[in-house]
Amino acid sequence: MKILVTPRSFGKTNPELFDRLAQAGLEVVRNDSGGILSADLMREKLASCQGVILGVDPMDASVLAAAPELKAIAKYGVGLDNIDLEACKQRGIAVSRTVGANSNAVADYALTLMLMVARKAGLIDRRCRQKDWSKITSIDLFGKTLGIVGLGAIGRCVVKRAQGFGMKILAHDIAWDEAWAKSEGVERADVDRICREADFITLHTVLTDETRNLINAQRLANMKKTAVIINTARGGLIDETALLAALQAGSIYGAGLDVFEQEPPADPAWYELDNLVMGSHCSSSTAGATETMGHMAVDNLLRDLGLSR
């Protein structure tokens, strides 16, 4: 059997993952592009593959159609918005996720972005490297109100970290667990209330037709002038045109974005903002998280290809 491995971090710090695949009798096709694979490259590389360990590369109907032998997709992560699930269902292609493998890593990074934006750490660092030792005034995190959109595994890990900062926590999730929320001191709120009242807003929900542009121009306009928006989930959750305008106008304090609709973003205006901290979709890229995700993805793929021992 032949499989494609697309995530660039897969096996980077633990090459034994490739040994596991080889020992199972699999021929591995690697992503040698240096970036996210295009649909054209996906079609080319998947043509004779029975399985794939998939990152954020496109797996739409056209890509699936070019892979007639495909039996299993092991997502290296949890978001499935880049996969045509209906087409997979019709073909009988198994789709798995590495649920929980990167929750702590992403939650750590979300808090990192909050602190960096609030305290202007990136700007201060850049100024200091220019030997500019002037004082820059920033805002506090401790004791502020945090709004969390999405209380899955990652959102819950963020709650634990925010508690250490004495934050009041508002949260929204379609599948609400009142017992858990009450035990953790989390107050239920809809997205509009979160946008009005929260000092920091962090997104940890899936991208669907319903959540696309969840943070839009109107909700940005309703935010406090001192509000900070964090996104480590999916770029499409925010109307990026509206957010860029808000950051340029200073109508909110700042943003920390590890994800964009197009990565890297094409508009040069993003790179000129002092109130934005950018990430290269790397919130889950820690040695521990990538190792756990890698082993889980291999386990899932071998199981779904009928190769588990």
LOKOLGU-622564 format. One record per residue (C-alpha): residue in one letter; x, y negated, z. Coordinates in nm, 2 decimals. Layout:
 aa     px     py     pz
  A      X      Y      Z
...
//
This chain:
 aa     px     py     pz
  M   0.00   0.00   0.00
  K   0.10  -0.36  -0.06
  I   0.02  -0.66   0.16
  L   0.07  -1.03   0.15
  V   0.19  -1.23   0.45
  T   0.12  -1.61   0.41
  P   0.19  -1.78   0.75
  R   0.54  -1.93   0.76
  S   0.58  -1.87   1.13
  F   0.50  -1.50   1.11
  G   0.81  -1.30   1.21
  K   1.02  -1.61   1.23
  T   1.13  -1.55   1.59
  N   1.04  -1.18   1.60
  P   1.14  -1.01   1.28
  E   1.04  -0.67   1.43
  L   0.69  -0.76   1.30
  F   0.81  -0.69   0.95
  D   0.97  -0.36   1.07
  R   0.62  -0.25   1.21
  L   0.47  -0.32   0.87
  A   0.74  -0.13   0.69
  Q   0.72   0.16   0.93
  A   0.35   0.19   0.85
  G   0.45   0.24   0.48
  L   0.35  -0.11   0.37
  E   0.53  -0.31   0.10
  V   0.53  -0.68   0.21
  V   0.49  -0.97  -0.03
  R   0.61  -1.29   0.15
  N   0.52  -1.65   0.11
  D   0.84  -1.80  -0.04
  S   0.68  -2.13  -0.14
  G   0.79  -2.32   0.18
  G   0.43  -2.44   0.23
  I   0.07  -2.34   0.23
  L  -0.01  -2.13  -0.08
  S  -0.23  -2.28  -0.35
  A  -0.53  -2.09  -0.48
  D  -0.33  -2.02  -0.80
  L  -0.04  -1.87  -0.60
  M  -0.28  -1.68  -0.38
  R  -0.44  -1.52  -0.69
  E  -0.10  -1.43  -0.83
  K   0.04  -1.28  -0.51
  L  -0.28  -1.09  -0.41
  A  -0.35  -0.93  -0.74
  S  -0.22  -0.59  -0.64
  C  -0.25  -0.61  -0.26
  Q  -0.47  -0.41  -0.03
  G  -0.43  -0.63   0.27
  V  -0.33  -0.98   0.38
  I  -0.21  -1.15   0.70
  L  -0.36  -1.49   0.63
  G  -0.28  -1.84   0.76
  V  -0.47  -2.15   0.64
  D  -0.42  -2.07   0.27
  P  -0.74  -2.06   0.06
  M  -0.93  -1.73   0.04
  D  -1.23  -1.84  -0.16
  A  -1.44  -1.64  -0.40
  S  -1.20  -1.70  -0.69
  V  -0.91  -1.58  -0.49
  L  -1.10  -1.27  -0.37
  A  -1.21  -1.20  -0.73
  A  -0.84  -1.18  -0.83
  A  -0.77  -0.92  -0.57
  P  -0.98  -0.61  -0.66
  E  -0.80  -0.38  -0.43
  L  -0.82  -0.60  -0.12
  K  -0.96  -0.41   0.18
  A  -0.86  -0.61   0.49
  I  -0.79  -0.97   0.59
  A  -0.61  -1.02   0.92
  K  -0.64  -1.39   1.01
  Y  -0.33  -1.52   1.19
  G  -0.54  -1.75   1.41
  V  -0.91  -1.79   1.48
  G  -1.06  -2.03   1.23
  L  -1.23  -1.86   0.93
  D  -1.33  -2.17   0.74
  N  -1.08  -2.10   0.46
  I  -1.23  -1.75   0.40
  D  -1.54  -1.68   0.19
  L  -1.70  -1.45   0.45
  E  -2.01  -1.38   0.24
  A  -1.80  -1.26  -0.05
  C  -1.60  -1.04   0.19
  K  -1.92  -0.90   0.33
  Q  -2.04  -0.81  -0.01
  R  -1.71  -0.64  -0.10
  G  -1.68  -0.46   0.24
  I  -1.36  -0.64   0.32
  A  -1.28  -0.63   0.69
  V  -1.20  -0.97   0.84
  S  -1.03  -1.00   1.18
  R  -0.90  -1.28   1.40
  T  -0.64  -1.32   1.68
  V  -0.88  -1.45   1.94
  G  -0.71  -1.59   2.25
  A  -0.35  -1.55   2.13
  N  -0.28  -1.92   2.09
  S  -0.53  -2.08   2.33
  N  -0.27  -2.19   2.59
  A  -0.03  -2.32   2.32
  V  -0.30  -2.53   2.15
  A  -0.44  -2.66   2.49
  D  -0.08  -2.77   2.59
  Y  -0.04  -2.96   2.26
  A  -0.38  -3.13   2.29
  L  -0.27  -3.26   2.63
  T   0.07  -3.36   2.48
  L  -0.11  -3.56   2.22
  M  -0.33  -3.73   2.48
  L  -0.02  -3.83   2.68
  M   0.18  -3.94   2.38
  V  -0.10  -4.16   2.24
  A  -0.20  -4.30   2.58
  R   0.16  -4.38   2.69
  K   0.28  -4.48   2.34
  A   0.57  -4.23   2.39
  G   0.64  -4.20   2.01
  L   0.65  -4.57   1.96
  I   0.87  -4.63   2.27
  D   1.11  -4.36   2.15
  R   1.14  -4.52   1.80
  R   1.20  -4.86   1.95
  C   1.46  -4.73   2.19
  R   1.65  -4.57   1.90
  Q   1.67  -4.92   1.75
  K   1.81  -5.04   2.09
  D   1.49  -5.23   2.16
  W   1.44  -5.20   2.53
  S   1.14  -5.43   2.55
  K   0.85  -5.31   2.77
  I   0.54  -5.16   2.61
  T   0.22  -5.15   2.81
  S   0.01  -4.84   2.77
  I  -0.30  -4.68   2.93
  D  -0.36  -4.42   3.20
  L  -0.47  -4.06   3.16
  F  -0.52  -3.98   3.53
  G  -0.87  -4.02   3.66
  K  -1.02  -4.10   3.32
  T  -1.32  -3.93   3.15
  L  -1.24  -3.65   2.90
  G  -1.49  -3.54   2.64
  I  -1.44  -3.19   2.50
  V  -1.62  -3.08   2.18
  G  -1.61  -2.70   2.18
  L  -1.58  -2.49   2.50
  G  -1.44  -2.17   2.36
  A  -1.11  -2.02   2.47
  I  -0.90  -2.33   2.38
  G  -1.16  -2.58   2.52
  R  -1.16  -2.39   2.85
  C  -0.78  -2.40   2.87
  V  -0.80  -2.78   2.82
  V  -1.04  -2.80   3.11
  K  -0.79  -2.63   3.34
  R  -0.52  -2.88   3.24
  A  -0.75  -3.19   3.27
  Q  -0.84  -3.09   3.62
  G  -0.48  -3.14   3.72
  F  -0.51  -3.50   3.60
  G  -0.82  -3.56   3.81
  M  -1.03  -3.62   3.50
  K  -1.41  -3.63   3.48
  I  -1.50  -3.38   3.22
  L  -1.79  -3.40   2.97
  A  -1.83  -3.12   2.72
  H  -2.05  -3.00   2.44
  D  -2.09  -2.65   2.30
  I  -2.37  -2.48   2.12
  A  -2.32  -2.16   2.33
  W  -2.34  -2.33   2.68
  D  -2.24  -2.13   2.98
  E  -2.39  -2.32   3.27
  A  -2.25  -2.09   3.54
  W  -1.89  -2.14   3.42
  A  -1.93  -2.51   3.36
  K  -2.07  -2.56   3.71
  S  -1.79  -2.36   3.87
  E  -1.53  -2.58   3.69
  G  -1.71  -2.91   3.74
  V  -1.78  -2.97   3.37
  E  -2.09  -3.18   3.29
  R  -2.29  -3.10   2.97
  A  -2.32  -3.38   2.73
  D  -2.41  -3.42   2.36
  V  -2.16  -3.55   2.11
  D  -2.31  -3.90   2.10
  R  -2.28  -3.94   2.48
  I  -1.92  -3.81   2.47
  C  -1.84  -4.07   2.20
  R  -2.00  -4.35   2.41
  E  -1.86  -4.26   2.75
  A  -1.53  -4.07   2.71
  D  -1.19  -4.23   2.74
  F  -1.03  -3.93   2.56
  I  -1.21  -3.70   2.32
  T  -1.06  -3.37   2.20
  L  -1.20  -3.14   1.93
  H  -1.20  -2.77   1.97
  T  -1.48  -2.65   1.75
  V  -1.51  -2.47   1.42
  L  -1.55  -2.64   1.08
  T  -1.89  -2.56   0.93
  D  -2.13  -2.76   0.71
  E  -2.29  -2.88   1.04
  T  -1.97  -3.00   1.20
  R  -1.80  -3.15   0.89
  N  -1.74  -3.52   0.96
  L  -1.88  -3.47   1.31
  I  -1.68  -3.78   1.41
  N  -1.81  -4.03   1.16
  A  -1.81  -4.41   1.12
  Q  -2.11  -4.46   1.35
  R  -1.97  -4.25   1.63
  L  -1.63  -4.42   1.60
  A  -1.81  -4.75   1.63
  N  -1.98  -4.64   1.95
  M  -1.65  -4.54   2.11
  K  -1.48  -4.76   2.37
  K  -1.21  -4.99   2.24
  T  -0.97  -4.80   2.47
  A  -1.08  -4.45   2.34
  V  -0.84  -4.19   2.21
  I  -0.94  -3.92   1.97
  I  -0.75  -3.59   1.95
  N  -0.79  -3.32   1.69
  T  -0.60  -2.99   1.69
  A  -0.88  -2.79   1.53
  R  -0.97  -2.87   1.17
  G  -0.92  -3.19   0.96
  G  -1.27  -3.19   0.82
  L  -1.42  -3.25   1.16
  I  -1.34  -3.62   1.13
  D  -1.43  -3.87   0.86
  E  -1.07  -3.96   0.79
  T  -1.16  -4.27   0.59
  A  -1.36  -4.41   0.88
  L  -1.09  -4.31   1.13
  L  -0.81  -4.47   0.93
  A  -1.02  -4.79   0.92
  A  -1.08  -4.78   1.29
  L  -0.71  -4.73   1.37
  Q  -0.61  -5.01   1.14
  A  -0.86  -5.25   1.29
  G  -0.78  -5.15   1.65
  S  -1.14  -5.07   1.72
  I  -1.02  -4.76   1.92
  Y  -0.70  -4.73   2.11
  G  -0.54  -4.45   1.91
  A  -0.55  -4.09   1.78
  G  -0.34  -3.77   1.79
  L  -0.40  -3.56   1.48
  D  -0.24  -3.22   1.43
  V  -0.47  -3.15   1.14
  F  -0.58  -3.33   0.83
  E  -0.81  -3.25   0.54
  Q  -0.51  -3.26   0.31
  E  -0.18  -3.17   0.46
  P   0.03  -3.38   0.45
  P  -0.22  -3.67   0.39
  A  -0.16  -3.85   0.07
  D  -0.26  -4.21   0.18
  P   0.06  -4.39   0.28
  A  -0.14  -4.60   0.53
  W  -0.14  -4.31   0.78
  Y   0.23  -4.33   0.81
  E   0.24  -4.70   0.89
  L   0.02  -4.67   1.21
  D   0.18  -4.73   1.55
  N  -0.14  -4.60   1.73
  L  -0.13  -4.26   1.56
  V   0.07  -3.95   1.66
  M   0.08  -3.70   1.38
  G   0.14  -3.33   1.39
  S   0.22  -3.08   1.11
  H  -0.05  -2.83   1.20
  C   0.19  -2.69   1.47
  S  -0.02  -2.69   1.79
  S  -0.01  -2.31   1.80
  S   0.35  -2.28   1.70
  T   0.53  -2.18   2.02
  A   0.75  -1.87   2.05
  G   0.50  -1.70   2.28
  A   0.19  -1.78   2.08
  T   0.34  -1.68   1.74
  E   0.47  -1.35   1.89
  T   0.13  -1.27   2.04
  M  -0.06  -1.37   1.72
  G   0.18  -1.18   1.50
  H   0.14  -0.85   1.70
  M  -0.24  -0.89   1.72
  A  -0.26  -0.96   1.34
  V  -0.05  -0.65   1.26
  D  -0.26  -0.44   1.50
  N  -0.58  -0.57   1.33
  L  -0.45  -0.51   0.98
  L  -0.32  -0.16   1.05
  R  -0.65  -0.07   1.21
  D  -0.86  -0.20   0.92
  L  -0.64  -0.03   0.67
  G  -0.67   0.30   0.86
  L  -0.30   0.31   0.94
  S  -0.31   0.29   1.32
  R  -0.13   0.55   1.51
//
